[in-house]
Amino acid sequence: MVTRTPFASRRGFALIDAILGGLLLAFGLAAVVTLSQRSLVMLQRGERQAQASALLDELLGQVVAEGPVEFSRRRPVVGKCDAPWNEWTFAIDFSSNGEGDAWDVVARVQDSNGVDHRCATKVAPRNANDVPERKPTEPIDRKDRFEKKHENING
């Protein structure tokens, strides 16, 4: 009859334990590397979407400020964006719904990876004769305002 010493049986168990620990560590590290790559890709996509949102907001803000008709007369509706976004392109589509109705405006920008970002809105038409009155209803006495503010601070 063969008898084993307790030390010999433990040696095999320790080897299996070390191999399993190494495998678990390898799977854990692979998961961490995969998650970090995914988070980096998502971060870059988020940055591109934020840049696209800023560019679309700027384009649509200019359309609202100038009106669809004046904007299309004065500025290009297709082209490359200004520096530092030279690799981005833009296009703006206008469609009128009739006399006096709001215009449908679709602004699109495309990043260097070829991904399209778009925003659609309605813009009220501006009449060239409708220049907004930008004068206050009452004259402003700036000296009096300054003196009152100075009195409140000092006393």
C-alpha positions in Angstrom: 0.0 0.0 0.0 1.3 3.4 -1.0 0.9 6.3 1.4 1.2 9.9 0.5 2.6 12.5 2.7 0.4 15.6 3.3 3.1 17.7 1.7 3.0 16.0 -1.7 -0.8 16.5 -2.1 -0.5 20.1 -1.2 2.1 20.7 -3.9 -0.3 19.8 -6.7 -3.1 21.9 -5.2 -0.8 25.0 -5.0 0.1 24.6 -8.6 -3.6 24.4 -9.7 -4.4 27.4 -7.4 -1.6 29.5 -9.0 -2.7 28.6 -12.5 -6.4 29.5 -11.7 -5.2 32.8 -10.1 -3.2 33.7 -13.2 -6.2 33.0 -15.5 -8.5 35.1 -13.3 -5.9 37.9 -13.3 -5.6 37.7 -17.1 -9.4 37.8 -17.6 -9.6 40.8 -15.3 -6.8 42.7 -17.1 -8.4 41.9 -20.4 -11.7 43.3 -19.2 -10.0 46.5 -17.9 -8.2 47.0 -21.2 -11.4 46.5 -23.2 -13.4 48.8 -21.0 -10.7 51.5 -21.2 -10.7 51.3 -25.0 -14.5 51.5 -25.2 -14.5 54.5 -22.8 -11.9 56.3 -25.0 -13.9 55.7 -28.1 -17.1 57.0 -26.4 -15.1 60.0 -25.1 -13.9 60.9 -28.7 -17.4 60.4 -30.0 -18.7 62.7 -27.3 -16.1 65.4 -28.2 -17.1 65.2 -31.9 -20.8 65.5 -31.0 -20.0 68.5 -28.8 -18.1 70.2 -31.6 -20.9 69.4 -34.0 -23.4 70.9 -31.7 -21.4 74.1 -31.3 -21.0 74.4 -35.1 -24.7 73.7 -35.7 -25.6 76.3 -33.0 -23.4 78.9 -34.7 -24.9 78.2 -38.1 -28.5 78.3 -37.0 -27.8 81.4 -34.8 -26.6 83.2 -37.9 -29.6 82.1 -39.9 -32.0 83.4 -37.1 -30.1 86.7 -36.8 -30.0 87.4 -40.5 -33.1 85.6 -41.7 -33.2 82.8 -44.1 -33.4 84.9 -47.3 -30.6 87.3 -46.3 -28.4 84.5 -45.0 -28.6 82.6 -48.3 -27.8 85.8 -50.2 -24.8 86.9 -48.2 -23.2 83.6 -47.2 -22.5 80.3 -48.7 -24.9 77.5 -47.8 -22.3 74.7 -48.5 -18.6 74.6 -47.7 -15.9 74.1 -45.2 -16.0 75.5 -41.7 -13.7 78.2 -40.6 -10.5 77.5 -38.6 -9.9 75.6 -36.4 -12.5 73.2 -37.8 -11.2 73.1 -41.4 -11.8 69.4 -41.6 -15.5 69.9 -41.0 -18.0 70.7 -43.8 -21.4 72.2 -43.6 -24.6 72.5 -45.6 -27.8 74.4 -44.9 -31.1 73.6 -46.6 -33.9 76.1 -46.7 -37.5 75.5 -47.7 -40.3 78.0 -47.6 -43.8 77.0 -46.5 -45.5 79.9 -48.2 -45.7 83.7 -47.8 -45.4 84.7 -44.2 -45.0 81.2 -42.8 -41.9 80.0 -41.0 -39.0 78.5 -43.1 -37.9 75.0 -42.5 -34.1 75.1 -42.0 -31.9 72.0 -41.8 -28.3 72.5 -40.9 -25.8 69.6 -41.4 -22.1 69.3 -40.5 -19.8 66.4 -41.3 -16.7 65.6 -39.3 -13.4 64.3 -40.6 -14.6 60.7 -40.1 -17.5 61.3 -42.5 -20.2 61.2 -39.7 -23.2 63.5 -40.4 -24.6 65.6 -37.6 -27.9 67.6 -38.3 -30.3 69.9 -36.7 -33.7 71.0 -38.1 -35.7 74.0 -36.9 -38.2 76.6 -38.1 -37.2 80.2 -38.6 -39.5 83.1 -38.9 -39.0 85.2 -42.1 -37.5 88.6 -41.7 -38.8 91.5 -43.7 -36.1 93.8 -44.9 -38.2 96.9 -44.0 -38.7 95.6 -40.5 -35.7 97.2 -38.8 -36.1 96.8 -35.0 -36.2 100.0 -33.0 -33.2 99.8 -30.7 -33.7 103.0 -28.7 -34.8 103.1 -25.1 -38.3 104.6 -24.5 -36.8 107.1 -22.0 -33.4 108.8 -22.2 -30.8 107.3 -19.9 -29.0 109.7 -17.5 -25.8 107.8 -17.0 -24.2 110.5 -14.8 -27.1 110.3 -12.4 -27.0 106.5 -12.3 -23.3 106.6 -11.6 -23.7 109.1 -8.7 -26.5 107.0 -7.2 -24.5 103.8 -7.4 -21.5 105.6 -5.9 -23.6 107.0 -3.0 -24.9 103.5 -2.3 -21.4 102.1 -2.1 -20.0 104.9 0.0 -22.8 105.5 2.3 
